[in-house]
Amino acid sequence: TNRNKLSIGVDVKSEPGAALLGRLTGTADVVLTNALPEASARLGVDWATVAARNPSACHVSVLGFGRLPPFGGRRVVDAAAQALSGQALAEGGGTEPVGCTGGLLDNGTGWLAALGAIASLYQRQRTGRVSAVEASLLNTSAFVQLLRMADPQPVDGAALDPDRWGYAVDQRLYRLADGWVCAAASDTGQHRAFEADAGVVDEDVDP
């Protein structure tokens, strides 16, 4: 994660450290902070301060729950964010919360924040304008489980299998005698054709 980076530790609460931070953010292409909103403002790395000092900089803020109630501005860790957002329960098929390992929300939010920064820099190159980017663990959780939260109902009445959340009706896993196969058809007709050719019988789908 930190390969090819030049790092420096700064005591931003000291006068020399705060001055150095101001100089760094005044020349940077991207200013990223994961401090809470009030802390970012106090340290001078909030969007308004950075934009006044360096109008060409992309500002990226990474938060736990964003800025809106009821949890906006609160601290959080990955496991708690999964629990509060419902993702842990969704990963357990809606019956038993299990959650995701590997810091999915921590890392996923970082990747999405980086993508937002790249998009902002591309916009700057094309138009001369930059954007303020905000990423949050809550939004990442919603992005990851969007299909589970929406639970789309096709016109033919078919529904998602409770134990196969995360796959649409025509993009899902099927258990075979010797393992599993994933069918990812782009429309219901292709899905039904696959079922007919493979001899798969989906009891949860009305013929």
LUMMAR-24656 format. One record per residue: residue in three letters; y, x, z of N, C-alpha, C, O in turn; residue number from 1. Coordinates in nm, 3 decimals, m for minus. Each point is the difference from the previous one (the first is absolute). Layout:
<nodes>
ALA|Y|X|Z|Y|X|Z|Y|X|Z|Y|X|Z|NUM
...
</nodes>
This chain:
<nodes>
THR|m0.120|0.082|0.000|0.120|m0.082|0.000|0.125|0.086|0.000|0.099|m0.034|m0.065|1
ASN|m0.102|0.145|0.138|0.120|0.083|0.015|m0.001|0.125|m0.088|0.077|0.093|0.024|2
ARG|m0.163|m0.091|m0.123|m0.006|0.118|m0.087|0.129|0.014|m0.081|0.059|m0.099|m0.043|3
ASN|m0.016|0.224|0.024|0.118|0.034|m0.082|0.129|m0.057|0.057|0.093|m0.030|m0.075|4
LYS|m0.086|0.015|0.207|0.123|m0.047|0.064|0.057|0.113|0.086|m0.074|0.072|0.067|5
LEU|0.205|m0.059|m0.069|0.070|0.091|0.090|0.049|m0.082|0.118|0.077|m0.094|m0.017|6
SER|m0.122|0.128|0.136|0.032|m0.079|0.119|0.094|0.076|0.091|m0.001|0.123|0.005|7
ILE|0.082|m0.198|0.068|0.090|0.059|0.099|0.012|m0.097|0.116|0.015|m0.120|m0.019|8
GLY|m0.021|0.174|0.141|0.016|m0.082|0.118|0.143|0.009|0.050|0.053|0.110|0.017|9
VAL|0.009|m0.224|0.006|0.140|m0.004|0.041|0.016|m0.089|0.122|m0.053|m0.111|0.005|10
ASP|0.126|0.160|0.095|0.035|m0.083|0.115|0.121|m0.083|m0.040|0.114|0.044|0.013|11
VAL|m0.139|m0.164|m0.063|0.109|m0.082|m0.055|0.091|m0.055|0.109|0.106|m0.056|m0.030|12
LYS|m0.145|0.070|0.157|0.087|m0.046|0.108|0.103|0.105|0.040|0.094|m0.029|0.074|13
SER|m0.112|0.152|m0.124|0.098|0.105|0.028|0.109|m0.003|m0.106|m0.022|m0.051|m0.111|14
GLU|0.137|0.105|0.143|0.111|m0.001|m0.096|m0.031|0.081|m0.125|0.024|m0.048|m0.111|15
PRO|m0.078|0.172|0.125|m0.036|0.075|m0.123|m0.109|m0.070|m0.081|0.005|0.001|m0.123|16
GLY|m0.102|m0.062|0.191|m0.108|m0.069|m0.070|0.051|m0.121|m0.076|m0.041|m0.024|m0.113|17
ALA|0.129|m0.052|0.176|0.057|m0.116|m0.067|0.082|0.040|m0.121|m0.002|m0.067|m0.103|18
ALA|0.076|0.179|0.115|0.079|0.049|m0.113|m0.090|0.044|m0.114|0.030|m0.026|m0.117|19
LEU|m0.141|0.094|0.150|m0.094|0.043|m0.103|m0.065|m0.120|m0.068|m0.016|m0.001|m0.122|20
LEU|m0.020|m0.099|0.201|m0.058|m0.121|m0.057|0.098|m0.067|m0.096|m0.040|m0.047|m0.106|21
GLY|0.167|0.045|0.143|0.102|m0.057|m0.088|0.011|0.076|m0.131|0.016|m0.061|m0.106|22
ARG|m0.025|0.193|0.112|0.008|0.081|m0.123|m0.123|m0.022|m0.087|0.011|m0.008|m0.122|23
LEU|m0.127|m0.002|0.184|m0.123|m0.021|m0.076|0.001|m0.135|m0.071|m0.033|m0.010|m0.118|24
THR|0.070|m0.096|0.192|0.002|m0.132|m0.061|0.114|m0.014|m0.101|m0.003|m0.088|m0.086|25
GLY|0.103|0.175|0.096|0.111|m0.005|m0.095|m0.033|0.057|m0.136|0.074|m0.021|m0.096|26
THR|m0.187|0.094|0.087|m0.037|0.061|m0.128|m0.138|m0.043|m0.048|m0.044|0.042|m0.108|27
ALA|m0.024|m0.124|0.185|m0.138|m0.037|m0.033|m0.007|m0.106|m0.109|0.092|m0.080|m0.015|28
ASP|m0.200|0.080|m0.062|m0.027|m0.107|m0.095|m0.057|m0.122|0.069|0.028|m0.114|m0.038|29
VAL|m0.109|0.137|0.141|m0.063|m0.109|0.074|0.016|0.028|0.149|m0.028|0.110|0.047|30
VAL|0.073|m0.210|0.026|0.006|0.008|0.146|m0.095|m0.106|0.055|0.019|m0.120|m0.022|31
LEU|m0.124|0.165|0.092|m0.101|m0.090|0.052|0.002|0.005|0.152|0.004|0.108|0.059|32
THR|m0.007|m0.223|0.003|m0.004|m0.007|0.146|m0.101|m0.104|0.044|m0.011|m0.107|m0.059|33
ASN|m0.062|0.140|0.166|m0.088|m0.100|0.061|0.048|m0.035|0.140|m0.074|m0.057|0.080|34
ALA|0.200|0.091|m0.051|0.058|m0.039|0.129|0.036|m0.148|m0.002|0.024|m0.058|m0.106|35
LEU|m0.021|m0.001|0.224|0.042|m0.140|0.009|0.145|m0.014|m0.046|0.075|0.098|0.007|36
PRO|m0.034|m0.215|m0.052|0.134|m0.017|m0.058|0.113|0.053|0.087|0.090|0.068|m0.048|37
GLU|m0.094|m0.100|0.178|0.109|0.045|0.087|m0.001|0.152|0.017|0.106|0.061|0.011|38
ALA|m0.225|m0.001|m0.009|m0.010|0.145|0.011|0.049|0.068|m0.128|0.067|0.103|0.006|39
SER|m0.101|m0.161|m0.122|0.047|0.056|m0.127|0.152|0.000|m0.006|0.060|0.097|m0.045|40
ALA|0.001|m0.206|0.091|0.147|m0.007|0.001|0.058|0.103|0.096|0.101|0.064|m0.030|41
ARG|m0.163|m0.050|0.145|0.050|0.094|0.101|m0.009|0.145|m0.052|0.086|0.082|0.032|42
LEU|m0.188|m0.052|m0.110|m0.019|0.135|m0.052|0.073|0.024|m0.131|0.005|0.112|m0.050|43
GLY|0.053|m0.218|m0.006|0.072|0.015|m0.125|m0.088|0.009|m0.122|0.041|0.056|m0.102|44
VAL|m0.163|m0.110|0.111|m0.090|0.001|m0.116|m0.030|m0.142|m0.047|m0.095|m0.021|m0.075|45
ASP|0.175|m0.076|0.117|m0.014|m0.136|m0.050|0.060|m0.008|m0.140|0.071|0.091|m0.044|46
TRP|m0.101|m0.199|m0.026|0.041|m0.011|m0.140|0.152|0.007|m0.016|0.049|0.071|m0.087|47
ALA|0.025|m0.143|0.170|0.146|m0.006|m0.016|0.062|0.139|0.016|0.088|0.038|m0.077|48
THR|m0.132|0.037|0.178|0.056|0.133|0.024|m0.038|0.096|m0.111|0.084|0.076|m0.049|49
VAL|m0.210|m0.080|0.008|m0.046|0.090|m0.107|0.070|m0.032|m0.131|0.041|0.091|m0.073|50
ALA|m0.026|m0.220|0.041|0.063|m0.041|m0.126|0.146|0.044|m0.004|0.051|0.040|m0.105|51
ALA|0.017|m0.046|0.220|0.140|0.044|0.004|0.011|0.150|m0.018|0.096|0.049|m0.060|52
ARG|m0.193|0.024|0.112|0.001|0.146|m0.007|m0.052|0.050|m0.134|0.048|0.100|m0.053|53
ASN|m0.149|m0.170|m0.001|m0.069|0.048|m0.120|m0.039|m0.121|m0.085|m0.114|m0.046|0.009|54
PRO|0.205|m0.006|m0.091|m0.026|m0.123|m0.077|m0.115|0.011|m0.098|m0.053|m0.102|m0.044|55
SER|0.011|0.223|0.008|m0.107|0.016|m0.098|m0.137|0.011|0.064|m0.100|0.015|m0.070|56
ALA|0.093|m0.022|0.203|m0.128|0.014|0.069|m0.073|m0.133|0.008|0.061|m0.104|0.026|57
CYS|m0.191|0.109|m0.047|m0.085|m0.117|0.025|m0.034|m0.001|0.148|m0.043|0.101|0.056|58
HIS|0.063|m0.215|0.009|m0.029|m0.013|0.142|m0.128|m0.079|0.018|m0.014|m0.111|m0.053|59
VAL|m0.081|0.167|0.129|m0.128|m0.065|0.025|m0.018|m0.018|0.150|0.009|0.096|0.077|60
SER|m0.034|m0.218|m0.037|m0.024|m0.031|0.141|m0.142|m0.055|0.016|m0.038|m0.096|m0.067|61
VAL|m0.039|0.158|0.155|m0.137|m0.044|0.026|m0.006|m0.056|0.142|0.027|0.070|0.097|62
LEU|m0.061|m0.198|m0.087|m0.002|m0.070|0.128|m0.135|m0.065|0.024|m0.084|m0.009|m0.091|63
GLY|0.064|m0.035|0.213|m0.125|m0.069|0.031|m0.001|m0.142|m0.051|m0.093|m0.041|m0.070|64
PHE|0.198|m0.036|0.104|0.005|m0.141|m0.036|0.125|m0.036|m0.077|0.035|m0.118|m0.008|65
GLY|0.035|0.216|m0.048|0.124|m0.030|m0.068|0.110|m0.028|0.101|m0.002|0.051|0.112|66
ARG|0.099|m0.134|m0.151|0.115|m0.027|0.085|0.011|m0.145|0.046|0.088|m0.032|0.080|67
LEU|m0.175|m0.055|m0.127|0.013|m0.143|0.029|m0.083|m0.041|0.120|m0.100|0.065|0.031|68
PRO|0.140|m0.173|0.038|m0.079|m0.052|0.113|m0.137|m0.047|m0.049|m0.015|m0.025|m0.120|69
PRO|m0.083|0.012|0.205|0.010|0.022|0.145|m0.026|0.143|0.045|0.030|0.035|0.114|70
PHE|m0.085|0.049|m0.201|m0.037|0.135|0.042|0.088|0.109|m0.061|m0.022|0.118|0.025|71
GLY|0.122|m0.157|m0.103|0.085|0.097|m0.068|0.060|0.102|0.095|0.050|m0.035|0.107|72
GLY|m0.054|0.162|m0.147|0.058|0.106|0.079|m0.087|0.051|0.112|0.041|0.090|0.074|73
ARG|m0.162|m0.145|m0.059|m0.088|0.046|0.108|m0.085|0.118|m0.046|m0.028|0.016|m0.118|74
ARG|m0.012|0.064|0.215|m0.094|0.107|m0.028|m0.139|m0.060|m0.019|m0.030|m0.108|0.051|75
VAL|m0.056|0.179|m0.125|m0.136|m0.048|m0.020|m0.087|0.115|m0.047|0.050|0.097|m0.057|76
VAL|m0.179|m0.107|0.082|m0.098|0.093|m0.055|m0.090|m0.076|m0.095|m0.003|m0.123|0.001|77
ASP|m0.071|0.195|m0.082|m0.078|m0.059|m0.108|m0.092|m0.112|0.050|0.001|m0.111|m0.054|78
ALA|m0.081|0.139|0.157|m0.098|m0.099|0.047|0.068|m0.127|0.049|m0.049|m0.110|m0.026|79
ALA|0.161|0.124|0.096|0.071|m0.118|0.049|0.060|m0.081|m0.115|0.002|m0.123|0.004|80
ALA|0.047|0.193|m0.107|0.056|m0.070|m0.116|m0.109|m0.078|m0.071|0.024|m0.112|m0.046|81
GLN|m0.144|0.168|0.036|m0.112|m0.072|m0.061|m0.034|m0.126|0.080|m0.029|m0.105|m0.057|82
ALA|0.033|0.118|0.189|m0.034|m0.115|0.084|0.107|m0.108|m0.009|m0.033|m0.118|m0.016|83
LEU|0.160|0.157|0.025|0.109|m0.098|0.000|0.018|m0.068|m0.136|0.046|m0.114|m0.006|84
SER|m0.082|0.183|m0.102|0.019|m0.057|m0.133|m0.118|m0.084|m0.045|0.007|m0.067|m0.103|85
GLY|m0.116|0.069|0.179|m0.119|m0.075|m0.039|m0.096|0.078|m0.086|m0.105|m0.052|m0.037|86
GLN|0.138|0.177|0.004|m0.086|0.078|m0.089|m0.133|0.033|0.065|m0.104|m0.001|m0.067|87
ALA|0.105|0.031|0.196|m0.125|0.033|0.068|m0.098|m0.117|m0.008|m0.120|0.020|m0.021|88
LEU|0.171|m0.142|0.037|m0.085|m0.118|m0.009|m0.047|m0.022|m0.143|m0.115|m0.038|m0.023|89
ALA|0.204|0.062|m0.073|m0.038|m0.018|m0.141|m0.110|0.097|m0.040|m0.091|m0.036|m0.075|90
GLU|0.099|0.160|0.126|m0.103|0.099|m0.033|m0.135|m0.039|0.061|m0.105|0.046|m0.046|91
GLY|0.109|m0.129|0.148|m0.124|m0.048|0.060|m0.047|m0.131|m0.058|m0.083|m0.068|0.060|92
GLY|0.135|0.032|m0.176|m0.043|m0.124|m0.065|0.054|m0.125|0.065|m0.051|m0.109|m0.024|93
GLY|0.154|0.124|0.106|0.060|m0.116|0.063|m0.071|m0.046|0.124|0.036|m0.102|0.058|94
THR|m0.137|0.175|m0.014|m0.076|m0.041|0.118|0.009|0.099|0.114|0.009|m0.039|0.116|95
GLU|m0.012|0.170|m0.147|0.005|0.102|0.104|0.092|0.113|m0.046|m0.023|0.058|m0.106|96
PRO|0.128|m0.026|0.184|0.092|0.106|m0.043|m0.066|0.137|0.004|m0.061|0.038|0.100|97
VAL|0.073|0.035|m0.210|m0.057|0.134|m0.006|0.105|0.105|m0.039|m0.008|0.114|0.046|98
GLY|0.104|m0.151|m0.128|0.103|0.095|m0.039|m0.047|0.102|m0.103|m0.118|0.004|m0.035|99
CYS|0.211|0.076|m0.013|m0.026|0.104|m0.099|0.018|0.137|0.065|0.091|0.019|0.080|100
THR|m0.177|0.074|m0.114|0.012|0.135|0.053|0.084|0.086|m0.093|0.038|m0.044|m0.109|101
GLY|m0.010|0.165|0.152|0.069|0.096|m0.086|0.151|m0.016|m0.004|0.064|0.052|m0.091|102
GLY|m0.006|m0.122|0.187|0.145|m0.016|m0.002|0.050|m0.068|m0.126|0.098|0.043|m0.060|103
LEU|m0.165|m0.150|0.021|0.031|m0.066|m0.127|0.146|m0.040|m0.010|0.064|0.025|m0.101|104
LEU|m0.010|m0.088|0.206|0.139|m0.046|m0.007|0.098|0.116|0.014|0.102|0.002|m0.069|105
ASP|m0.132|0.094|0.155|0.087|0.117|0.012|0.011|0.072|m0.134|0.110|0.023|m0.050|106
ASN|m0.224|0.012|m0.007|0.000|0.074|m0.125|0.046|m0.087|m0.117|0.076|0.046|m0.085|107
GLY|m0.123|m0.170|0.081|0.039|m0.088|m0.110|0.149|m0.025|m0.003|0.060|m0.005|m0.107|108
THR|0.001|m0.012|0.224|0.145|m0.020|0.006|0.073|0.124|m0.048|0.101|m0.010|m0.070|109
GLY|m0.151|0.127|0.106|0.060|0.124|m0.049|m0.008|0.012|m0.152|0.096|0.042|m0.065|110
TRP|m0.211|m0.080|0.009|m0.015|0.007|m0.146|0.094|m0.098|m0.069|0.062|0.034|m0.101|111
LEU|m0.051|m0.155|0.155|0.089|m0.099|m0.061|0.146|0.042|0.014|0.081|m0.024|m0.090|112
ALA|m0.046|0.085|0.203|0.136|0.050|0.018|0.031|0.110|m0.101|0.109|0.005|m0.057|113
ALA|m0.207|0.084|0.035|0.018|0.107|m0.099|0.017|m0.058|m0.140|0.081|0.048|m0.079|114
LEU|m0.159|m0.151|0.048|0.012|m0.066|m0.131|0.138|m0.063|m0.014|0.060|0.006|m0.108|115
GLY|m0.010|m0.067|0.216|0.134|m0.057|m0.004|0.106|0.106|m0.023|0.096|m0.024|m0.073|116
ALA|m0.113|0.141|0.135|0.095|0.110|m0.020|m0.002|0.047|m0.145|0.105|0.027|m0.058|117
ILE|m0.224|m0.015|0.001|m0.011|0.042|m0.140|0.067|m0.102|m0.092|0.070|0.038|m0.094|118
ALA|m0.091|m0.166|0.121|0.063|m0.104|m0.081|0.152|0.007|0.011|0.071|m0.018|m0.099|119
SER|m0.022|0.045|0.220|0.145|0.011|0.019|0.057|0.119|m0.075|0.107|m0.009|m0.060|120
LEU|m0.178|0.123|0.064|0.048|0.118|m0.072|m0.004|m0.023|m0.151|0.087|0.047|m0.073|121
TYR|m0.188|m0.119|0.027|m0.006|m0.034|m0.142|0.116|m0.090|m0.038|0.060|0.017|m0.107|122
GLN|m0.027|m0.113|0.194|0.114|m0.087|m0.024|0.130|0.082|m0.004|0.088|m0.026|m0.082|123
ARG|m0.077|0.124|0.171|0.119|0.085|0.001|0.013|0.077|m0.130|0.110|0.015|m0.054|124
GLN|m0.222|0.032|0.004|0.001|0.074|m0.126|0.040|m0.089|m0.117|0.070|0.044|m0.091|125
ARG|m0.114|m0.170|0.093|0.027|m0.093|m0.109|0.139|m0.062|0.008|0.067|m0.016|m0.102|126
THR|m0.023|m0.018|0.224|0.123|m0.079|0.014|0.108|0.066|0.084|0.115|m0.044|m0.001|127
GLY|m0.151|0.150|0.074|0.096|0.064|0.089|0.007|m0.065|0.137|0.075|0.047|0.086|128
ARG|m0.151|m0.154|m0.064|0.000|m0.069|0.129|m0.131|0.029|0.074|m0.104|0.021|m0.062|129
VAL|0.113|m0.021|0.195|m0.119|0.018|0.083|m0.020|m0.124|0.087|0.089|m0.084|0.013|130
SER|m0.206|0.076|0.045|m0.033|m0.115|0.084|m0.033|0.045|0.141|m0.040|0.114|0.023|131
ALA|0.056|m0.205|0.069|m0.051|0.019|0.136|m0.140|m0.063|0.003|m0.017|m0.117|m0.035|132
VAL|m0.081|0.194|0.076|m0.139|m0.044|0.001|m0.043|m0.021|0.145|0.023|0.085|0.085|133
GLU|m0.087|m0.198|m0.060|m0.055|m0.024|0.134|m0.147|m0.033|m0.013|m0.039|m0.091|m0.075|134
ALA|m0.043|0.164|0.148|m0.144|m0.026|0.005|m0.038|m0.029|0.144|0.062|0.053|0.093|135
SER|m0.163|m0.136|m0.074|m0.044|m0.030|0.136|m0.151|m0.019|0.002|m0.061|m0.038|m0.100|136
LEU|0.002|0.066|0.215|m0.143|m0.020|0.014|m0.038|m0.146|m0.019|m0.107|m0.030|m0.054|137
LEU|0.193|m0.061|0.096|m0.027|m0.142|m0.017|m0.007|m0.038|m0.147|m0.091|m0.071|m0.042|138
ASN|0.186|0.119|m0.038|m0.001|m0.031|m0.143|m0.120|0.063|m0.069|m0.058|m0.060|m0.090|139
THR|0.021|0.181|0.132|m0.118|0.064|m0.058|m0.124|m0.081|0.031|m0.086|m0.017|m0.087|140
SER|0.076|m0.034|0.209|m0.114|m0.082|0.036|m0.006|m0.126|m0.086|m0.108|m0.039|m0.046|141
ALA|0.222|m0.023|0.025|0.004|m0.119|m0.086|m0.039|0.034|m0.143|m0.070|m0.078|m0.065|142
PHE|0.114|0.194|0.016|m0.033|0.044|m0.135|m0.151|0.021|m0.013|m0.060|m0.042|m0.099|143
VAL|m0.001|0.106|0.199|m0.142|0.031|m0.006|m0.084|m0.127|0.003|m0.101|m0.010|m0.070|144
GLN|0.141|m0.088|0.151|m0.082|m0.121|0.015|0.063|m0.121|m0.067|m0.023|m0.113|0.043|145
LEU|0.102|0.136|m0.147|0.070|m0.110|m0.065|m0.095|m0.110|m0.047|0.027|m0.118|0.020|146
LEU|m0.138|0.157|m0.081|m0.094|m0.099|m0.050|m0.063|m0.077|0.115|m0.025|m0.120|m0.011|147
ARG|0.000|0.190|0.122|m0.060|m0.067|0.115|0.096|m0.101|0.060|m0.041|m0.107|0.045|148
MET|0.171|0.143|m0.045|0.099|m0.089|0.060|0.025|m0.122|m0.088|0.023|m0.110|0.049|149
ALA|m0.029|0.130|m0.182|0.028|m0.109|m0.092|m0.120|m0.093|m0.016|0.016|m0.121|m0.010|150
ASP|m0.138|0.179|0.009|m0.123|m0.077|m0.017|0.014|m0.099|m0.115|m0.003|m0.121|0.023|151
PRO|0.018|0.170|m0.145|0.026|m0.090|m0.113|m0.117|m0.095|m0.026|m0.117|0.035|0.016|152
GLN|0.151|m0.156|m0.056|m0.100|m0.100|m0.032|0.004|m0.029|m0.150|0.093|m0.066|m0.046|153
PRO|m0.190|0.115|m0.031|m0.001|m0.027|m0.144|m0.010|m0.149|m0.030|m0.038|m0.079|0.086|154
VAL|0.071|0.042|m0.207|0.003|m0.142|m0.036|m0.137|m0.063|0.006|m0.010|m0.122|0.011|155
ASP|m0.097|0.203|m0.018|m0.134|m0.059|0.003|m0.051|m0.019|0.143|m0.114|m0.042|0.020|156
GLY|0.198|0.074|0.080|m0.038|m0.025|0.138|m0.073|0.113|0.067|m0.034|m0.011|0.118|157
ALA|0.008|0.122|m0.189|m0.071|0.112|0.061|0.089|0.067|0.104|0.123|m0.004|m0.011|158
ALA|m0.183|0.065|0.112|0.076|0.064|0.107|m0.058|0.137|0.028|m0.110|0.033|m0.044|159
LEU|0.183|0.048|0.119|m0.048|0.132|0.037|m0.113|m0.012|0.100|0.000|m0.088|0.086|160
ASP|m0.098|0.178|m0.097|m0.106|0.003|0.099|0.055|0.059|0.129|0.072|0.100|m0.005|161
PRO|m0.102|m0.158|0.119|0.055|0.050|0.126|m0.040|0.144|0.032|0.075|0.070|0.068|162
ASP|m0.191|m0.026|m0.117|m0.042|0.136|0.029|0.037|0.100|m0.109|m0.036|0.118|0.008|163
ARG|0.106|m0.164|m0.110|0.038|0.090|m0.109|0.150|m0.008|m0.022|0.046|0.007|m0.114|164
TRP|0.032|m0.020|0.221|0.145|m0.007|m0.012|0.051|0.125|m0.072|m0.054|0.109|0.018|165
GLY|0.156|m0.128|m0.097|0.054|0.112|m0.073|m0.038|m0.003|m0.146|0.057|0.075|m0.080|166
TYR|m0.152|m0.159|0.043|m0.041|m0.015|m0.139|0.027|m0.144|m0.045|m0.032|m0.095|0.072|167
ALA|0.091|0.080|m0.189|0.022|m0.132|m0.054|m0.133|m0.059|m0.045|m0.103|0.069|0.000|168
VAL|0.105|m0.195|m0.037|m0.123|m0.066|m0.042|m0.063|0.073|m0.117|m0.122|0.013|m0.006|169
ASP|0.205|0.034|m0.089|m0.056|0.069|m0.115|0.019|0.151|0.007|m0.007|0.069|m0.101|170
GLN|0.031|m0.018|0.221|0.004|0.144|0.022|m0.057|0.026|0.139|0.075|0.008|0.098|171
ARG|m0.205|0.006|m0.090|m0.062|0.007|0.131|m0.131|0.077|m0.007|m0.047|0.037|m0.107|172
LEU|m0.012|m0.014|0.225|m0.127|0.068|0.011|m0.115|m0.100|0.007|0.011|m0.106|0.060|173
TYR|m0.122|0.143|m0.124|m0.121|m0.080|0.007|m0.113|0.086|0.053|m0.018|0.115|m0.040|174
ARG|m0.059|m0.174|0.132|m0.117|0.072|0.053|m0.117|m0.017|m0.095|m0.035|m0.112|m0.039|175
LEU|m0.026|0.223|0.001|m0.119|0.000|m0.084|m0.119|0.045|0.083|0.014|0.036|0.116|176
ALA|m0.132|m0.039|m0.177|m0.121|0.038|0.073|0.005|0.146|0.044|m0.055|0.035|0.104|177
ASP|0.120|0.050|m0.184|0.000|0.143|0.031|0.140|0.053|0.033|0.023|0.120|m0.007|178
GLY|0.070|m0.207|0.043|0.134|0.046|0.036|0.105|m0.102|m0.035|m0.021|m0.120|0.014|179
TRP|0.137|0.170|m0.059|0.113|m0.086|m0.031|0.053|0.031|m0.139|m0.015|0.111|m0.050|180
VAL|0.078|m0.210|m0.011|0.070|0.020|m0.126|0.136|m0.067|0.012|0.013|m0.106|0.063|181
CYS|0.089|0.168|m0.122|0.134|m0.057|0.002|0.033|m0.054|m0.138|m0.004|0.072|m0.099|182
ALA|0.036|m0.201|0.093|0.044|m0.062|m0.125|0.151|m0.017|0.007|0.052|m0.060|0.094|183
ALA|0.018|0.114|m0.194|0.146|m0.012|m0.004|0.039|m0.057|m0.134|0.045|0.072|m0.089|184
ALA|m0.061|m0.203|0.073|0.034|m0.068|m0.124|0.147|m0.040|0.003|0.056|m0.028|0.106|185
SER|0.006|0.025|m0.224|0.142|m0.031|m0.005|0.028|m0.150|m0.007|0.114|m0.042|0.018|186
ASP|m0.217|m0.039|m0.042|0.020|m0.144|0.003|m0.132|m0.066|0.038|m0.106|0.063|m0.001|187
THR|0.113|m0.191|0.034|m0.117|m0.071|0.049|m0.110|m0.008|m0.104|m0.118|0.004|0.034|188
GLY|0.156|m0.016|m0.161|m0.102|m0.006|m0.106|m0.084|0.127|m0.005|m0.123|m0.008|m0.013|189
GLN|0.187|0.123|0.024|m0.073|0.127|0.001|m0.089|0.008|0.124|m0.112|0.051|m0.005|190
HIS|0.164|m0.100|0.116|m0.077|0.003|0.124|m0.127|m0.083|m0.014|m0.108|0.045|0.038|191
ARG|0.120|m0.165|m0.092|m0.117|m0.088|m0.016|m0.099|0.060|m0.101|m0.121|m0.012|0.016|192
ALA|0.174|0.077|m0.120|m0.088|0.064|m0.097|m0.080|0.113|0.065|m0.118|0.019|m0.028|193
PHE|0.186|0.056|0.113|m0.071|0.106|0.072|m0.110|m0.058|0.087|m0.111|0.052|0.003|194
GLU|0.142|m0.160|0.069|m0.099|m0.061|0.087|m0.123|m0.046|m0.080|m0.114|0.017|0.044|195
ALA|0.140|m0.076|m0.161|m0.111|m0.050|m0.082|m0.087|0.116|m0.049|m0.122|m0.007|0.005|196
ASP|0.188|0.114|m0.054|m0.076|0.115|m0.053|m0.077|0.073|0.110|m0.111|0.048|m0.023|197
ALA|0.172|m0.041|0.142|m0.063|0.075|0.109|m0.096|m0.084|0.081|m0.073|0.053|0.084|198
GLY|0.073|m0.183|m0.108|m0.088|m0.087|0.077|0.047|m0.016|0.144|m0.080|m0.027|0.090|199
VAL|0.209|0.043|m0.069|0.055|m0.012|0.135|0.030|m0.146|0.029|0.060|m0.069|m0.083|200
VAL|m0.100|0.022|0.197|0.027|m0.136|0.041|0.093|0.006|0.122|m0.037|0.053|0.105|201
ASP|0.157|m0.106|m0.121|0.096|m0.004|0.108|m0.001|m0.139|0.060|0.059|m0.092|m0.057|202
GLU|m0.125|0.076|0.171|m0.016|m0.133|0.059|0.131|m0.059|0.049|0.011|m0.121|0.019|203
ASP|0.090|0.208|0.002|0.128|m0.050|0.053|0.089|m0.055|m0.109|0.104|m0.060|0.029|204
VAL|m0.142|0.079|m0.156|0.084|m0.048|m0.111|m0.065|m0.122|m0.062|m0.117|0.003|m0.039|205
ASP|0.191|m0.110|0.031|m0.049|m0.124|m0.059|m0.026|0.023|m0.148|0.091|0.042|m0.071|206
PRO|m0.213|m0.068|0.022|m0.029|0.020|m0.144|0.091|m0.078|m0.091|m0.013|0.007|m0.122|207
</nodes>
